[in-house]
Structure formats: structure tokens, C-alpha cells
Amino acid sequence: MKNAIQKIHLCSALVITSYLVMYFFSGFVLVHEDLFPNKDPEKTVVTEKLSYDGVDTPEAWSAYIQDKFNIHGKRQPVRELKDGSLRINFFHPGYGTEALVAPDRQSVQITTTAGHFRYLMVGFHRTHVYGAGPLYDFWCFLYDLASASCIVFALTGILIWYTARQRDPWGWPCLLSGFGLTLMMCLYFMYMP
């Protein structure tokens, strides 16, 4: 039983480590933007005619535009502008698409922005919530796997500490340092200037 718990603890540590390396790298690119060239994103703009006869709701228009023009990415909330046009955005790490449906609903202007390396890393860093296609959902699943691994790592770590606390003098300092670091980080973010 003890060996199984240690192996689970080790596997969860490896998952967490891979997640931290990825998140650290994408966060490093986000924070130190001056180290990475920020080329202007490539934009393409096309205007298309529409012939939609479905329900006239912003959500229905969003789904229709995405399906008709094969737009990849996660649908964002639709904004209805003052002139009656609809602004529909789709997010995907590395590029984004904006569809502007005319007030008369007869045409749409689609602007696709394809970013470079930095744009891609920032997109990966900010990825959340399922629903933007298989690759995007797989990336979100990896985030969830890392989150579950954090819980498993903590629980198995406490079990290992509990079984070894009598014979291993380093158990207490390891346990307390983990809780202490977490507490210090929470307090820092709560009260930082």
C-alpha cells in the first residue's frame, strides 16, 4: 500500500511539474514581452453575403456564422452595437476572428487576426473553459488534469508524512514548509501594495 501511494504521489508530481513548466514558460512570455519580438499580427478581412432564415437571436447568429464560414475557436458573448449590428468574436490561441454582422443582417465582415509566437503563448496562458474544438478542449483537459493532480499530490503527501512521521525527522519541516509557503503566497496576494 505504501509503495502504491508513493507511486501515485510521484506521478501526480510529474503531471504538476509539466503543467508548471508550460505555465511558467507562457507566463514568462507574457510578463517579459520585451524579450520576444512583437510583430504586428497578420489580418485578413473578407465581406460575405448572408442568407440566414433562422431565429434572430445573437446566439443563433453566432452559431450560424461559425458553422457557415468554418470558423475555429471558442465563441465569445455576442455584442449588439448601437447601430444594430452584431459583433461576434471567436477566440483560439494564436489567432482570433471577429465577425461584424450588418444591421440589415444581409452581410458580414469577417476579420481574422493571426498572431505570432508571443500571441500564441499569451493565448495558451489565458485558455479556459471547454467548447472551442478538440485541440482546445484537450488543452483544457490537461489543465483539469493538473488541477486534480494538485489535490492528489497533497493528499498522498499527507498520507506519506503520516506513515513516516515517527521515523523520519524531515517529515515535519517538509509538511510545514508546504503549508507555510502556501499561506505566505495567499497573504502576499491579499495584501500586496
Summary of the structure (lengths in Angstrom):
residues: 193
radius of gyration: 23.6
end to end distance: 47.1
largest distance: 77.2
contacts: 493
relative contact order: 0.15
helix: 54%
strand: 18%
